[in-house]
Structure formats: structure tokens, C-alpha cells
């Protein structure tokens, strides 16, 4: 990866290319989004429950980031559980934009199903839920999308070389946290 400022992609260049190549980029992104939404629903048969669990995992990622903890994809998903630091129902409600009572009810439903366990204000996400939360397919999809974008940027002389989707996928997995 280039680390020189002169080799960085400029936002204005990206926007111009996105406008110019919208007819190519839009179907790629739309496909990614549709597949992701379908996968989200399959997990819990409830989009908001998935988003709650995803938000709780994000809180753990934020904690790791603040404390300079680095793990790759494999290390992170080898764990038996994920411990989430304290949170409030209001915080969850605001983060995923649902009513406070809906957030409370859905967290209780997740707890009843065994997806999460509560210990005071801490939450434990059980490993049995990891298959639903592992972003394997999302990583493949976003890698394909970014590879396609890199090809377009290469054709437009904004990037000096293309990035293969497998290399992007490896980069994401090796730098997961």
C-alpha cells in the first residue's frame, strides 16, 4: 500500500468518477446491498435484532481500537464469546434508530433465545451466534466491489495499479481489528 500523500486518492476525483461511471458502479453496489440485507434477515428473522448485535460487536471493536488491541479475522472469531462493555438501552436505541421500548424488547428476546447473556450492564455474545455474525460473505462482496472500483480508477488514471479482490480480502482479514 502506498503511504505517500501524493499517492492518495482525492475525494473530488472519486466523486467525478462515481458520477461518470454511475451506470457501472450502481449495479455493483446495489447487488452488494441486496445480498447483505437478505443475509441480515436470515440471521434472526429480524433486521433490528441483527443490528443490535452488530452494534454491540462494534462497541467491542471500539474498545479494542482505543486500547490498541489488534486481531485478525481468524483470531477474533476463534473466541468462545465476545464481552461487550456497559451500555444503555437509550444508547442502543439511538445508535440503530429504533424506539427505546423496541430496543429493550428486542434485547430481551435476544437474551431469551440465548444469543446474548446479560451480566449486570455487560453483555456476552455467545459463540453459537458467530456463524450469523461472521462477515465472510460481506468481505467477499466488498472485496469484489472495491476491486471493481480499483479497475475503474486505474482506467481513469487515478490509481497506478488495480487491486485483485483476493488481495483486498486478505488485507481485510489480516487487519480485521
Secondary structure, DSSP 8 states (H G I E B T S, - for coil): ----GGGS--HHHHHHHHHHTHHHHHHHHHHHHHHHHHHHHHHHS-HHHHHHHHHHHHHHHHHHHHTT----HHHHHHSSEEEE----HHHHHHHHT--HHHHHHHHHHHHHHTSEEEETTEEEEEGGGHHHH--HHHHHHHHHHHHHHHHHHHHTTSSSS---HHHHHHHHHHT--
